[in-house]
Amino acid sequence: MDRIFSGIQPTGDLHIGNWLGAVQNWVALQDQFDCIFCVVDLHAVTMPYDAPLLAQRTRDMAIGLLAAGIDPSRAILFVQSAVHQHAELNWLLTTVAPLGELERMTQFKDKTGKLESVPVGLLCYPILQAADILLYRADKVPVGEDQVQHLELTREVARRWNAAFSPESPWFPEPQPLLTPAKRIMGLDGHAKMSKSLGNTLGLMESPDEIWQKLRVAATDPARVTRKDPGTPTLCNVFTLHRYFSTPETVAEVDVKCRTAGWGCLDCKRRLADAMIETFRPIRSRAEELKADPARVDAVLADGAERARAIAVDTLQETRRRMGFFGAS
Ligand code: SF4
């Protein structure tokens, strides 16, 4: 069975952007692949962050994943920093990673624009991603469109390392992208991708009232200035969200009532809020049970780390041996 690796940053509670864009897909993949999922806290520290909150946000993200359907009996779920081999392989891969390509990474350029001083860790972020994937010699990586460039870097690093240290029998596979239907979820401001750092998210664990308060003020088609102005649903993020959360009948109704000004945007948003609240109800309920029992969550993560480490130790040992390290043969 092919192996998959994927990671998610410990941003706290899941929001609909990372749920629709990644985690729903992970849940489905558990039945088809040997899956390894990771809360990537080592990646989170490459940008300024709130150290006192990191551990709790890491646990909260794990709770979100478990509540959303990641099943530790079918997949490995662990926290990246608990398996030290990620950091060690990262270092070994820096020796073959091309500086020019790292500097050209779109995400690097985007993030450095916001910083006065650029930490080296940010530049090396894609090397750590390569280490995450290659440590488990994963065959496939589920990627969104914004991660394709980083996966290509991983493939390049694998090629360069194989050429340098294992030309006869390549050790690292070049992981293939597992392209899934693109779900790039826009934030409630309607301007940019949904992201915690932009403050435009809607969380799965938010209360029904919080969901409604956020949706009430969410951006819509600007042409609907008054209730009598017809709109174009395809220009409205609320309509996009209806397609993920509402029944086909409701989506068709939204389409007609928007175009004919048959209802106001608040009526439309109320229907979306109700659909979302119903969708999230079982996930919220499982998350609340897990939040009440953090020791159980920590035990799941410790078991996941142990299973991940068992694979990582073997990969690193062979990598060190092929690189000629003392004591590795
Ligand atoms: S009626 Fe609904 S789909 Fe149309 S602009 Fe308003 S919120 Fe958007």
Residues whose N, C-alpha, C, O or C-beta is under 5 A from the ligand:
A	BS01	SF4	T220 D221 R224 G231 P233 C236 V238 F239 C258 W263 G264 C265 C268
